[in-house]
């Protein structure tokens, strides 16, 4: 080993002797080399600087000083020394570290043409197949890609979010409820621990942020939270202070009439003995995407997904696969409210350098190839933690400015709006129809064409408020249930081509009492027919459950028509339709002695028959307990 070092020094000194016109400069350089080989960089730097004082054009000294500055993360001086070196010896292609470093820094500064020139030289002098070669090769690809993207930049005008929200030294990872009325985010002052804060938008103005809850915020770190569409389920990261499986774990808490529940570790199906963080929750709170550096992934930090099972247990998290994950890091996922579009940051996919932001959409079988969001959303530095509003109109992100980290927002450009589906929300209140007192209730949104449950959510027991993401198009039934009340069924359509706004429904429930009448809104027949259409089965199932829960009461199912046609034919049609419903209920096991059918024809209209809107209200099936 000593022989190798001696030979190296001898060759280096011989090579430098022709360069150094001052023997004292050479002596200082040799002493610097001795210290450098002993890893005493402080002493080595002192001797190298003395050598420069004697001979300012000593190129080898600039290279060594650049190496020392780079090793100590003094990037400014490293850049200065390496640039001076290449000015003095522009034809010497042997300074690989100098070319690699300057190329990387130029890439970070969005100087892609210059970066590519530096990196091409570095690649020529790097052994093919090595990790360094692969890294430089990827950087060159990023430069080529960036130069193409820069020809078509996006028009973006970012603005600082209101000062009331940016109230600490650092605030980041914002998330919103589906209607944008509440923001949750992590904030802290320099030197203090992370906590989660909430602010509500009232009359278009954000309120003063408050700590989310004492059961969530502690003297340790809580951050990178994610929230369900209705603001009732939260997942956050805790890296100390709680019982964890690894260095950082994900915890879940739920909001009810008593406040936020004590956070629970999401368990070994989600968390691992490693780093698990930066989760994004689906709008219904039943799926979670997060980043983890656990063993068995595609590279370093990968994205994983877990879903909530039928027994309310989280299923074993699975890697999102090679389409999303690379040999590098994938972090800060954001699952859009539409449940299909995944935004995330990647160091491995082709980009403009560092971490870039990407979009991938879920198809029936897989995820689409990630799409780089383009310049200036991405540039040569690191980008992450992008959040998109449910309606797809606005984007939110965090930006470091010196020691401050602030939250920004911008209107999403048309080019990106076209790459994914926006969503709308359904909101309102549930209340006692007689007293107007707010009611808690369980609610299901069902696709009437497929009979599938689109989402399940609840109205708040104190306020009666509910909020859920509404799929962009389709025919839906809304079923609202409370143990002491008639279930309420509502039907509506939402068409993508109509470009409608969000939907609000106020829902009054009637107590289950004798002689109370309830319209069954989702019972369907073809015109002048009495055979039940398939879209009716969900409503009929709910009706059957309701009657089973009230065995002491008898039930009348009544049929009603508009005044089109003769009174006799309408009477007969209404009787047959009511009987079709009763026949279904008897097949479900209900006693025929407790359920009767009655046709009223056109004799009990609810609205005028002068127009179609009124006639459609008069064609109905009703339920009456007696």
Helices and strands as residue ranges (DSSP letters): H 2-17, H 23-37, H 41-54, H 59-71, H 75-88, H 96-108, H 112-124, H 131-149, G 150-152, E 159-160, E 170-176, E 182-188, E 195-202, E 205-206, E 210-211, E 222-227, E 233-238, E 249-256, E 259-260, E 264-265, E 276-281, E 287-292, E 302-307, E 318-319, E 330-335, E 341-346, E 356-361, E 371-372, E 387-388, E 394-401, E 404-411, H 414-417, E 424-432, E 441-447, E 453-459, E 465-470, E 474-481, E 488-494, G 496-498, E 503-504, E 507-509, E 517-520, G 534-536, H 537-549, E 555-560, H 567-587, E 595-599, H 612-618, E 620-625
